[in-house]
Amino acid sequence: MGQQESVIKLVELIKHQDAQALVEFYQQSNSSDNIAQLKYLYQQAQSDQSLYQFFQDLVSTLFEKKPIPKPLIAGINDLDKLTFFTPALSASEGFDQQNEHGNTILHALLGHSHPTPPPFNYIRSLMLFERNESLAKALACKNNQQLMPMECYLAYNPCFDTLPAHELTAALALLEAQIKQQNSQASTLVQICKHLKKSTNFAKLDSNNHRILLLGAAFECANEEVMTLVGSQ
């Protein structure tokens, strides 16, 4: 059965309100088909807000029976997708699951290459107000490059525009939650600074930039030390 056929079959089962058969079909489908099915459910939820909760609840049921497909982890890379999949990831403790590159959803969210700031405050709120043990664990997960999610943000996110105060506070709180579990290594700071030098927006970096402040907080060193290291790479 191809991906399109698997989606059509899923839609038929939804229309017939056969919950057990729906879950069984999803479980029996392969990873590629599951991704196509989940993509369809997400798109339907986005296009019809009256059915948003229905599709969100359905995905939660599916994730409780079968974990998030690993190739989908890198695809949950913006706030709309994160918001939709949050209940399912919470219910299945799926935030710390890693793909073939060792990346969690937080790696994908925080280290994405889009020139927009990540949803720090939303992630922090999930940690504060929801019981998301896997989310806290994900902050300390290292990928195949030996980078934790906040380190991926510091190295790869190309948006150096000033963060709103509440987002900066949230970013610092996420760093603190990471450090409580695992400190950043000094050698990683050198690695991050090398990546920063390659950024097209590198000229925006100065000692007052929030990225320098966050690097100092992550590696427990003065902003001037960070600037010296960035300049020498």
C-alpha positions, -999 to 999 in steps of 0.1 A, spaced: 0 0 0 14 34 -10 14 65 12 -16 80 -5 -36 48 -2 -27 46 35 -40 81 41 -72 73 22 -77 42 43 -71 62 75 -97 88 64 -123 60 58 -117 46 93 -121 81 108 -154 85 89 -166 51 102 -156 61 137 -139 28 142 -114 37 168 -99 3 174 -95 -5 137 -80 30 132 -53 24 158 -46 -11 146 -42 2 110 -18 29 122 2 4 142 5 -19 112 15 9 88 52 15 82 71 46 92 67 64 59 30 58 58 27 69 94 44 102 85 20 107 56 -9 100 79 3 124 106 10 151 80 -26 147 68 -40 150 103 -19 181 110 -30 198 78 -66 190 84 -64 205 119 -47 236 106 -74 241 79 -104 236 102 -100 250 137 -134 234 147 -118 200 143 -83 209 157 -90 193 191 -104 162 175 -73 156 153 -50 166 182 -66 140 205 -65 114 178 -27 118 174 -23 115 211 -41 82 210 -19 70 181 14 81 199 4 62 230 3 30 210 33 37 187 61 63 193 66 92 170 83 81 137 120 90 140 121 107 106 93 131 117 114 144 147 133 169 125 101 180 109 86 194 140 106 226 137 82 255 143 57 266 169 26 256 149 38 220 146 50 219 181 17 232 195 -3 206 176 19 176 186 26 187 222 -3 167 238 8 136 219 44 140 228 35 147 265 12 116 267 39 94 251 69 110 269 83 115 234 103 147 237 136 130 243 133 104 215 162 108 191 165 103 153 193 88 133 214 120 138 208 119 176 185 149 174 154 154 196 125 176 187 143 203 208 174 201 186 152 206 155 133 235 170 162 254 186 188 248 160 168 253 128 182 274 100 151 297 97 160 333 106 134 334 134 139 331 172 127 297 187 97 295 210 117 296 243 88 308 264 64 282 251 90 254 259 96 268 293 59 270 300 56 233 291 82 225 316 66 246 343 30 238 339 29 203 324 44 171 337 69 166 309 98 146 322 109 137 287 111 174 278 135 181 307 156 151 297 157 163 261 175 195 271 205 174 282 204 150 252 235 152 230 232 146 192 258 130 170 278 162 170 278 161 208 256 192 210 227 196 234 196 215 220 205 249 235 240 245 222 225 238 187 206 271 190 237 290 201 257 276 171 232 274 142 203 297 146 209 326 122 186 351 140 207 375 161 179 401 165 172 412 200 150 388 219 120 401 238 127 402 275 103 373 283 120 351 256 155 359 269 144 351 304 129 318 292 161 310 272 182 315 304 158 293 323 162 265 298 200 268 300 197 266 338 176 234 335 201 219 311 231 228 333 214 212 363 216 179 344 248 184 324 273 212 320 284 224 287 320 215 279 346 242 272 357 225 240 321 229 228 323 267 231 352 266 206 331 245 183 301 268 185 322 299 179 336 283 147 300 278 135 290 314 144 319 328 122 302 311 92 268 328 98 257 353 73 246 376 101 279 373 120 285 411 117 255 417 141 274 400 170 288 423 196 293 422 234 257 435 239 241 408 217 219 383 236 237 354 219 269 365 235 251 368 269 236 333 265 270 318 255 285 334 286 257 319 308 260 285 291 298 282 296 300 303 328 324 329 314 324 367 308 310 382 277 345 396 269 360 361 269 333 349 245 339 379 222 376 372 222 370 336 213 345 345 186 369 370 171 398 345 171 380 317 153 
